[in-house]
Amino acid sequence: MILELNNLELEILKVLIESRINQLNPEIRRTDAPDYRKFLERDQEVLKGLLDRLTPVATQ
């Protein structure tokens, strides 16, 4: 799938993903349900991967 975003859209998407990642940290720490914790951790890893893909590597 190809999704074209302008610079503003890209920055907003990155901020939203970063915000959700930050929200997941305390939620993961607070939950006592192992299955739910795994679900949240998986989501967090997927979001981190997306964020990495949205952040271009600096070229020299």
C-alpha positions in Angstrom: 0.0 0.0 0.0 1.2 3.5 -0.8 0.1 6.4 1.2 1.2 9.9 0.1 1.3 12.5 2.9 2.3 16.2 2.8 4.7 17.4 5.4 2.0 18.7 7.8 0.1 15.4 7.6 3.2 13.4 8.3 4.1 15.5 11.3 0.6 15.2 12.7 0.6 11.5 12.2 3.9 11.2 13.9 2.7 13.2 16.9 -0.4 11.1 17.2 1.6 7.9 17.1 4.1 9.2 19.7 1.2 10.2 21.9 -0.3 6.8 21.8 3.0 5.1 22.5 3.4 7.3 25.6 -0.2 6.5 26.7 0.5 2.8 26.4 3.5 2.8 28.8 1.5 3.4 32.0 -1.3 1.3 30.8 1.1 -1.7 30.3 2.6 -1.2 33.8 -0.9 -1.0 35.5 -2.5 -4.0 33.9 -2.6 -7.3 35.8 -4.0 -9.4 32.9 -1.1 -11.1 31.1 -3.0 -11.5 27.8 -4.1 -7.8 27.8 -0.5 -6.8 28.6 0.8 -8.8 25.6 -1.8 -7.2 23.4 -0.8 -3.7 24.6 2.9 -4.5 24.2 2.3 -5.8 20.7 0.5 -2.6 19.8 3.3 -0.5 21.2 5.9 -2.4 19.1 3.8 -2.0 16.0 3.4 1.7 16.6 7.2 2.1 17.2 7.9 0.3 14.0 5.5 2.6 12.1 7.1 5.7 13.7 10.6 4.4 12.6 9.3 4.0 9.1 7.8 7.5 9.0 11.0 9.0 10.3 13.5 9.2 7.4 17.1 8.4 8.1 19.3 11.4 7.8 21.5 11.2 4.7 25.0 12.5 4.5 
